[in-house]
Amino acid sequence: MEEYTPKNHLKIFVDNVYCDPTEDVSCPRALTIAYGFHVVTLINHNLIGAPQLEALKNDERLKLPYSQQGVKIMSSGINLVYEIPRLNVVITFGMTGFSISLPYQYFGNNTQGHCGTCNNNMADDCRLPTGELVENCAVMADYWPADDIIKPNCPTPPAVPTNVPEPPLEPTPCKPDSICDLLKRSVFAECHSLVSPDNFYKGCVFDSCHVSNPAVECTSLQAYAAACAQAGICIHWRNHTKMCASECPSDKVYMPCGPAEQPSCEDNPNESTTQFTTEGCFCPDGMKLFNKDSGICVEKCGCLDPEGIPREFNERFEYKCQDCICDESTKTVICKPKTCPEPPSANCTGPGFVVVNQTNPVDPCCFAYVCQCQLNNCPQNSLSCPIGYRPVISVPEGKCCPEHTCDAKRVCVHKNVEYE
């Protein structure tokens, strides 16, 4: 998408790749959005299976949520949401592909490319760069290669083919276990009158017949559910399937229509937040993000302690032998060395015992005085026993220094000589 006459200086490029090993079926791997001099690429590194989404600027990964130069970029875990609040532009990108929402107020009758002319008339959307209209949009698509993004193998066809047969559309899915029929069933019935499921069904049938991975069909259902959500109808459809279940971290819950800009303790009530909804992984009811960067859900706002654990305002706690408090006025953790009570003095009696201070087993942050036995403090004792007796050395229980006694041998003594 680019503007016919540059007014808002917005261009959007899609990077398509073949995503099925057996068919020439393309998937959007990335969107590059140029707004003024601000160029960001939203990319999915895993086209089959759980998405691995990333926002890049100058080939460097952006930390989300990102807010600079009039652009906001947020992640719901399932989708990336790119917003230009001033222009009321919202672009989502995820494993289903992407959606681009442009207001007629700023872009009416002034766009060209794959997204058409933004005049709310679909009859002239399949327009070539020359202004010529073709009936087949699939033919038109090849004539809009990006000329200022370095991409190999993107030649423009030499001439517009005259009679291009429409690809035959299979009326029903080709796989017996297809989930395409869900689009026309009661789970989506509330939305049928607002957004027609017909084109989403055709896309789903095409995927069922041309893509080997059956999970690709989920993208049609997800795209239809997203269109319904923008029309005000929120549908819990994933639990009606086995293939399309959504996994969230243990501390988050899946929601089909959650706020793209998730509530956090940092929110300023006087600032407006994005009203756009998207599916993703969100904090449970009654909880909000501690801050926009942390991803930690809390019930009450306060501080993060040095280990990243949320603390409530005025909560006191101990950390590495410091007394800490979550200070409400500064919204930071303030710590000071722990004050220990004066340890009681130990009364050491008996030879060999000395008073030492060591870690208190009850409170490892404080010291206690204890009596410790040190043998080098024992008095020298050279006890000799009379003939017929042998010296015995022992340390009585509760004492430190060895004591000597003389035990009689099993001998007879005559004139100071021992006999067996």
N, C-alpha and C positions, 0 to 999 in steps of 0.2 A: 504494500500500500504506500503510495506517495501522493503528495498534493500536486494537483495540476498547476496551480499557481502557489508558490511557497508563501504561506501566511503564518502558520504555526510552526513550520520547520520540523515536521514529524514524518519520519519514514520508517516502515516496518518491513523487514526481509525475513523470509522463511527459508530454512535450510532443510531440504528433504533428502532422505536416504532410503534406499531399498531396505525394507524391514522384514522381508520374508525370504528364506533361502530358496524357495521353489518358485516364487512368482515375482513379477515386476510390480510389486505393490510398495508404494512409498509411504513413509511416516515422517512427520515433522520432528527432526532431531533438535532443532534450535530455532529461536526467534531472535533476531537482532533488531533492536529498537534504537533509532537515532533521533534524539530530540535536541535540536540545536547542536551544540558541540558535545553533548552527553550521549555516549554510545554504550549500550549495555546488551549483553547476550544472555538470554535465558536458555539453558540447555538441559536436556535429559540424557544422562549417560547410560541409561538402561531402558531400551525401548520395549523389551518384553519382560513383563513381571513388575515387581515393585519399582516405582520411579526413583531415580537418583538425580535430583534436581539441583541446579546450581545457577547462580547469577554471577556473570563475569564482567569486569570492566578493565580494559587494557590487559586482558588475559589473567587478571588477578581476581580471585574469588572475593565476592562482597559478603560482609557479615550482615545477616538479615536479623531484624528488619532494618532497611536502609532508607534514609531520608536526606536527600541533598539535591540542590539545584532544581527544586520544584518537582522532584520525582520521589515517589515512595515505592519500595519493593518489599513485599511481605511473603512469608511462606506459611502454608497451612499443613505442611507435611505431605499433602497430595498434590497441591497446586502452588505455583508461584503467581502472585498477583502484582502487576506493575500498574501504578496509577499516576496520572498527572492531574492533581486536584484542580488546578487552575482551568484546565480545558475539559474537565469531567471525562477524561479518557481512562478506561479500565481495560487492561489486557490480562488475560489469564493464560497460563501455560502449564501443562502437566502431562500425565501419561495418556490422556485422551486426545492430546493435540492442544488446540488453543482456541480462544475466542477474543475478538477485538470489538470493543464497544466505543463508538465515536458519536458525539452529539451532532445532530444536524445543524445546530446553532453555529458551530465553529467549522464544520467540514462539509456542509451541504453543497452539492454540485461541484466539489473541488477535490475529488479523489480519483485515482486511477490505479489499475493493477488487478490482482486477483479478487479483491473485495468489491470491485465495481465502482460506481460513480456516486454513491451516497446521495441519491435523490429520491429514495424510497420508491423507486420504480425498477423492478428486476428485469425489465425488458431490454435495457441497454447495458447490463452488467458485463456481458461477454465482449468487451471492446478491446481492440488491439491498440498498440501504441500509436498507430497511424490514424486512429479514430474510426477505422472500419469495424463494423459489427459482424460477428460470426454467430451462428446459431449454437455451436457446440462449445461450451465453456472449457471442456478438456482440450480442445484445439487452442483456444485463446491462451491457456495457461503457459504453453511453451514459448510464447512471444514476450514474456516479461522477465528475462533473466536479469539479475542485479548487475549493474555495470560498475558499481563502486565497492563491491565486496569481492575479495579474491576467492573465486571458486573455479576449479577446473571443470572441463567437460560440460559446460552449459552453453552450447551454441544455439543461436536463434535459427529456427527452420527457415529455409530460403524463401519459400512461397507458401501462401495460405492454400491448403488443399480445398478443392471445391466440394466434392461429395464425400463426406466422412460419415460412414454409418455409425449410428449410436451403438455403443457396446450393448450386447443383449443383456437385459436385466433379468436375472432369475427371479421368478415370482415368489419362491419359497426358499428358506435356508437349505443348504446342501448337507448339513450335518444333523443327524437325528436328535442329538442332545443340545441343539441350538437354543440360546436364550432370547433370540430376536423376538419371538412371539410375545414376550413379556411386555414389549413396547405398546402392544395393542390391547393388553389385558387390563383388569380392574386396578392393578397396582398404580398405573399411570392415568387412570380414567379421569381423575379430577383435572388433569392438565390438558386433555385432548381438545377441549373447546378453545383453549387459549393458544396452545402451540401444537400444530399438527405433527403427529409422529411419522408421517409418511416418508419424508426424506431420510430421517434417522433409521427407519426400518429398511429402506433401500440400501443404505450404507452398511447396515448390519448384515443384510443378506449377502451383499458383495463380499464382506469380510469372511462370512461363513463359507463362501464358495471359493475364495482365492487365497486365504491366509491359513497356514497350517496350524498355527497356535490358536486354539479355541478361545483363549482368554482375551484375544483382541476384540471379540464381540462386546466385551464389557465397555469398550470405549464409546460405542454408539449409545448404550444405555446411560452412561455417565454424561455424555454430551447432551442427551435429551433431558436428563434430570437437571443439569445446569441451566438449560434454557427455561425449564419450568420454574426453577428457583428465581430466575430473573423476572419471571412473570408473576412471582408472588406465591407460587405453589411449591411447598417443600415436600419432597417424597422420600421416604425411607425405602429404598428399593434393593439395597445390597443384600439384606437378610432374606430376600426371595431367591437368591442364587447361591450356588456353591462355589462357582469360579471367581466371583467378584468380591469376595469378602475383603474387608479393609482392616488391616492390622495397625493398631496404635500402641505407643509405649504404655507401660502399666499404669503410669500416673495420669494418662490422658484418656478421653473418651471420643469415639467417632461421632461426628454430627454431619448430616448431609447439607445443612445450611447454617454455618457458623460465621461469626464476623471475621472478615478478612484481616481487619486490624483488631487483634484480640485485646480485651480489657486488661489493663495492668495497673499496679500500684502507682506507676509514674504518670498516669493520665491526668491531664489538666482539664477540670470540668468546663473551663471556658473555651477550650479548643475543640473544633469540630473533628470528628473521626470519620473514617471511611464507613459508609453505610452499606458497602458492597458485601455480599455474602458468598461464601465458597464452602465446599466440603473439605473436611480435614479432621485433624486431631486437636481437641480443645480441652481446656481445664474443665473438671466436673462442675456441676451446679454448685453455686455458693463459693466458688473459688475463682481466683484470677491469677494472672502471671505476676510474679514478684516484681519483675521489670521486663522491659521489652526484649532484652538480650538473653535473660537467664533461662527461659523455658521452664522455670520452676513454678508450680502452682501452690498458692497459699490461701488459707482462709482469712487471715488477717494480715494487714500490711505492717511492715516493720523494717528490720535490717537483715542482711546476710552476714553470718559470722565468718571468721577466717576460713572455715572449712566448707562454706557454701550452704550452711543449714539456715533456713529462715528463722528469725527470732522476732517476737512481737515487741512493740514499743514498751519500754520500761522493764522488759524481761531481764532478769539477772542470771548469769551463768558463769561457769568457770571454763577457762581455756588455757591450757599449758601453764598451769599454776599462776594464772592471773584472774582477778575478779573483774568481770566484764558486764556491761549493761548496754542494751539497745536504746540509745538516747533519742528521744522523740524530737527534740528541737533541732538537732543536726542530722537526724536520720542515719546516724553512723554508730558503729560499735566502739565504745570507749573502754579501754582496759587499763588496769593498774596492777602492780604486783600484789599478790595475795598477802594479806596480813595474817600471820599465824599467832595463836596464843603462846605466851611464854611457856616453854615446856617445864614441867615440874622437875626439880633436881633429884637425881638418883642418889640414894644413900648406900654407898658400897662399903661393906665391911668384909673382913676376911682377907688373908694374904692373896696376892696375885690379881685381885680385881681392881680395874680402873674405870673412871667415868668417861664415856665417849658419847658424842652426838651422832645419830644416824637417822635415815629416813623413817618417818613414823609409819608403821604398817597400816594404821587406821586412815591416815591422810598422807599420801605419798608426796604432797607438796610441802609438808612441814617436817621439822626435825623433832626428835625426842632424845632425852638423855637416858642412857641405859648403862648397866654395869657389864663390862666385858672382861673376860678372863684373858690375861696376857702372861704366858708362862715365864717370860724373861723378867717379870717382876716378882717371881717367887723367891723366897729365901733359900740360900744354899743349905743342904742338909746331908752331911756325910755320916750316916748312921752305920755303925759296925755292930754286928751281933756276936755274942759269946760262942765258944766252941759248942757244937751240937745244935746250933740254930742257923737258919738262913734268912737273909733280908727279903721282905715282900713289899713291893711298891704298889700303891693303889690311890685313886682319887675318889674320895667319898662323895656321894651324891650331894649336890648343892655347893660343893667347894671347888676351888680352882687348882690349888697346888697339890702335887702328889705327897702322900704321907707314907712313912716307912714303919713297918712292924717286923718283929722277929718271930718266925714260926719254927717250932721244934722239928728237927729231922728225926727219921726213924733209925737212930743210932744209939750206941752206948758210949759213954765218955769215961776214960780212965787215965788219970794223970795228964789231962789236956790232950788226949789222943782219942780220935773217933774210931769206933770199931763197929763193923756190921752186926 
